[in-house]
Amino acid sequence: MKKHMRKALSFVLVLGLLFSAVAVSAFIVPSSNVPVLAETESKRSLLPADFDTTVIKKQFREQKAAELSKLRELLADTEYMSEVVRVMIELNAPAAKQSGKSESSVIASQKSVRDAVRKITGSEAINSYGYLVNGFSFMAKRSDFQKIREIPGVKNVSEVPVFETTMFNAPDMTKASQVWEELGFKGEGMLISIIDTGIDYNHKDMRLSPEGEAQAKLSKDAVAGLIAEYGLDGKYFNTKIPYGYNYADKNQEVVDQHLSGRPYDADYVSMHGMHVAGIAAGNATDEDLDA
C-alpha cells in the first residue's frame, strides 16, 4: 500500500513539473532561438510519420486517473490509515543555519508544537533537529497527519519511508553473478585487507569453509613470523581474520566500540566496518541462509 501511495504522489509531481515546463517554454521564444527551433523541427521530422502524441497524452491521463483512484482507496482504507508509522514534522520557523541562532535554541523553541503533537499521538518525540532543518520525528497514525498539519507553526508532515533489505537479489543487482559465471571470479582463496571502523572477528559469518581452512594462506605461525620480521603492532585473531590492528586508537581492539552518536542512543555502535567486511567476505552457513 505504501508503494502505491508514493507512486501516486510522485506521478502527480512529475506530471505537474512536465506541464509547467511546457507552459513556460510556450511563452518564451526569443528571436535569437530561431535556429534552435529550426533544428528541433528537423529532429522532429525523424519521427515516424504515423507518430501520434495524443496516444501518449491519453496514456498519461489514464495512468494519472488510476493512481489517484488508488490513492483515494488508500485514504479510505481504515486499516491503512490507523497504522502507526514514523513521521517527520517540519516547522515554519527557520533552522539555525538560516537564522543564525544556536541549534539548541531552535530545538528549545519547538516545545509548544511538540506538546501539541504529543496530545494528538500520545507518543514522545523520537529525534529533534535544529541545524539544517527545524523539526522533529514522532510515531503517529496516518489518520492523525491532517490534525498535525493544522497545528500553528507546522510547515510540513511527511511519512518517513521504510526500506527493507533484499539481500537475496543483491548478487544479480550488483552484477556479481555475471562476474562469477562469465569470468569465473568468485573471490575464493583470495586474501584481502579492509580498513574501516572495525570488525567482529567472533561473528558466526566470519568463518572459513572446511576447504578454506585447509587452504588458508596465513597460519598463526606465519603471522607471528611476519609480526616479528616487520615489527608490526597487530595480532592474529583466527583463520578468517589472520591479522588486525586498530590504527586509530593504536591498540589491538578491532571490534567496533565507538559510539557513533546517530541515532541518539548510548548503546548504538556504527559497525560500518563489519557491514563492509560482511559484504566482502561473509560466509554464512546453508542453515542460516535457509532460515
C-alpha positions in Angstrom: 0.0 0.0 0.0 2.8 2.4 0.8 4.3 1.8 -2.6 1.1 2.7 -4.3 0.7 5.9 -2.4 4.3 7.0 -3.1 3.8 6.2 -6.8 0.7 8.3 -7.0 2.2 11.3 -5.3 5.4 11.1 -7.3 3.4 10.7 -10.6 1.3 13.8 -9.8 4.5 15.8 -9.0 6.3 14.7 -12.2 3.3 15.4 -14.3 3.0 18.8 -12.7 6.6 19.6 -13.5 6.2 18.4 -17.0 3.2 20.6 -17.7 4.9 23.6 -16.0 7.9 23.2 -18.3 5.7 23.1 -21.3 3.7 26.1 -20.3 6.9 28.2 -19.7 8.6 27.2 -22.9 5.5 28.0 -24.9 5.6 31.7 -24.0 9.3 32.4 -24.1 10.6 32.3 -27.7 13.3 34.9 -28.2 14.1 35.6 -31.9 17.7 34.5 -31.3 16.4 31.0 -30.8 15.0 30.6 -34.3 17.9 28.4 -35.4 17.4 26.2 -32.4 13.7 25.9 -33.3 14.6 25.0 -36.8 16.9 22.3 -35.5 14.1 21.0 -33.3 11.7 20.8 -36.2 14.4 19.0 -38.2 14.8 16.4 -35.5 11.0 16.1 -35.2 10.9 15.1 -38.9 12.9 12.0 -37.9 9.9 10.6 -36.0 7.7 8.1 -37.8 5.1 9.6 -40.0 2.3 7.9 -38.0 3.6 9.1 -34.6 0.7 10.4 -32.7 1.3 12.2 -29.4 -2.4 12.0 -28.5 -1.9 8.3 -27.7 0.9 9.2 -25.2 -1.2 12.0 -23.7 -4.1 9.6 -23.3 -1.9 7.1 -21.5 -0.7 9.8 -19.1 -4.3 10.8 -18.3 -5.3 7.2 -17.8 -2.3 6.4 -15.6 -2.9 9.6 -13.5 -6.6 8.7 -13.0 -5.7 5.2 -12.0 -3.1 6.4 -9.5 -5.4 8.9 -8.0 -8.1 6.3 -7.7 -5.7 4.0 -5.9 -4.7 6.9 -3.6 -8.4 7.5 -2.7 -8.8 3.8 -1.9 -5.8 4.0 0.5 -7.2 7.1 2.2 -10.5 5.3 2.7 -8.8 2.1 4.0 -9.3 2.1 7.8 -6.6 -0.4 8.5 -4.1 1.5 6.4 -4.9 4.9 7.9 -4.8 3.5 11.5 -1.3 2.1 11.1 1.3 3.8 13.3 4.3 5.0 11.3 7.3 7.3 11.8 6.6 10.8 10.7 8.8 13.8 10.1 7.3 17.2 11.2 9.0 20.3 9.8 8.2 23.7 11.3 7.8 27.1 9.7 10.5 28.9 11.7 14.0 28.8 10.1 16.6 26.4 11.3 19.9 27.5 12.9 21.8 27.6 9.6 19.3 30.2 8.2 18.5 32.2 11.3 22.0 32.4 12.9 20.6 31.1 16.2 22.1 28.2 18.0 20.8 24.7 17.3 19.9 24.2 20.9 17.7 27.4 21.0 15.9 26.3 17.8 15.2 22.9 19.3 14.0 24.5 22.5 11.6 26.7 20.6 9.9 23.6 19.3 8.4 22.7 22.7 4.9 24.1 22.2 4.4 22.3 18.9 5.9 19.1 20.3 3.5 19.2 23.2 0.6 19.7 20.8 1.7 16.7 18.7 2.1 14.7 21.8 -1.5 15.3 22.7 -2.7 14.0 19.3 -0.4 11.0 19.1 0.1 10.0 22.7 3.8 9.4 22.0 7.0 11.3 22.6 9.3 12.9 20.1 12.0 10.4 18.8 14.5 12.9 17.5 14.7 16.7 17.2 16.6 18.6 14.6 17.6 22.3 14.5 20.7 22.9 12.5 19.7 22.4 8.8 16.0 21.6 9.4 13.8 22.8 12.1 11.7 19.8 13.0 11.3 16.5 14.9 10.1 13.0 14.4 7.2 11.1 16.1 5.3 7.9 15.8 1.7 8.7 14.6 -1.3 7.2 12.9 -1.7 8.2 9.3 -5.2 9.4 10.2 -3.5 12.0 12.5 -1.5 13.6 9.8 -4.1 16.2 8.9 -4.6 17.1 12.6 -0.8 17.7 13.0 -0.7 19.8 9.8 -3.3 22.1 11.3 -1.2 22.9 14.4 0.1 26.5 14.2 3.7 26.6 13.2 3.8 23.3 11.3 5.1 23.6 7.8 5.1 20.0 6.5 4.2 16.5 7.7 5.7 13.5 5.9 5.8 9.8 6.5 9.4 8.5 6.8 9.9 5.8 4.2 10.9 2.4 5.4 13.5 0.4 3.3 13.7 -3.3 3.7 16.8 -5.4 2.9 16.7 -7.5 -0.2 19.9 -9.4 0.0 18.8 -12.5 -1.9 18.8 -10.5 -5.2 21.9 -8.4 -4.3 24.3 -10.6 -6.5 22.1 -10.1 -9.6 21.6 -6.4 -8.8 25.3 -5.7 -8.5 26.1 -7.9 -11.5 28.2 -10.1 -9.2 26.6 -13.3 -10.5 27.6 -12.2 -14.0 31.2 -11.9 -12.9 31.0 -15.4 -11.3 29.6 -17.0 -14.4 31.4 -15.2 -17.2 34.8 -14.6 -15.7 34.9 -17.3 -13.1 35.9 -14.9 -10.3 34.3 -15.7 -7.0 36.8 -14.5 -4.6 37.7 -18.0 -3.3 41.2 -18.3 -2.0 41.9 -14.5 -2.0 43.4 -12.6 0.8 42.0 -9.1 1.2 42.5 -6.1 3.5 39.8 -3.8 4.9 40.5 -0.5 6.7 37.3 0.7 8.3 35.6 1.2 11.7 36.4 -2.3 12.9 35.3 -6.0 12.7 33.7 -8.6 14.9 36.1 -11.5 14.4 33.8 -13.7 16.5 30.8 -13.2 14.3 29.4 -16.5 13.1 29.7 -15.5 9.4 33.3 -14.6 9.8 34.4 -18.2 9.1 36.2 -20.3 6.5 34.6 -23.4 5.0 36.3 -26.7 5.7 38.0 -26.5 2.3 39.1 -22.9 3.1 40.6 -24.0 6.5 42.8 -26.4 4.7 44.0 -23.8 2.2 44.3 -20.8 4.5 47.1 -18.5 3.2 48.2 -17.2 6.7 48.5 -19.5 9.6 49.0 -18.4 13.2 52.8 -19.2 13.0 53.1 -17.4 9.7 51.5 -14.2 11.1 53.8 -14.4 14.1 56.8 -14.6 11.8 55.6 -11.5 9.8 54.9 -9.5 13.0 58.4 -10.3 14.3 60.1 -9.6 10.9 58.4 -6.3 10.2 57.8 -5.1 13.8 54.0 -5.0 13.3 51.7 -3.9 16.2 48.7 -6.0 15.3 48.0 -9.7 16.1 46.5 -12.9 14.8 42.8 -13.5 15.6 41.7 -16.6 13.7 41.9 -18.3 10.3 39.3 -16.0 8.8 40.8 -12.8 10.3 44.5 -13.7 10.4 45.7 -10.2 11.3 44.2 -7.0 12.6 45.2 -3.7 14.3 43.4 -0.6 15.4 45.3 2.1 13.6 43.1 4.9 15.0 43.4 4.1 18.7 46.8 2.4 18.3 45.8 -0.8 20.0 44.7 -4.4 19.2 41.0 -3.8 20.0 39.5 -4.3 16.5 35.8 -4.8 17.5 33.9 -1.5 16.8 33.2 0.0 20.2 33.0 3.7 19.0 29.7 5.4 19.8 28.5 7.0 16.5 26.1 9.4 18.1 23.4 8.5 15.5 20.8 7.7 16.4 20.8 9.3 19.8 21.2 6.0 21.7 24.1 5.4 24.1 24.3 1.7 23.1 24.4 2.3 19.4 27.7 1.5 17.6 28.4 2.2 13.9 29.6 -1.3 12.9 30.2 0.1 9.4 33.4 -1.9 9.1 31.6 -5.1 10.0 29.0 -4.3 7.3 31.7 -3.9 4.7 33.5 -7.0 5.8 30.3 -9.0 5.7 29.7 -7.9 2.1 33.2 -8.6 1.0 33.9 -11.9 2.9 30.8 -13.0 4.9 30.4 -16.8 4.7 27.0 -17.8 6.3 26.1 -21.5 6.6 23.5 -23.0 4.4 21.3 -23.4 7.5 21.4 -19.7 8.3 20.7 -18.8 4.6 17.6 -21.0 4.7 16.4 -19.7 8.0 
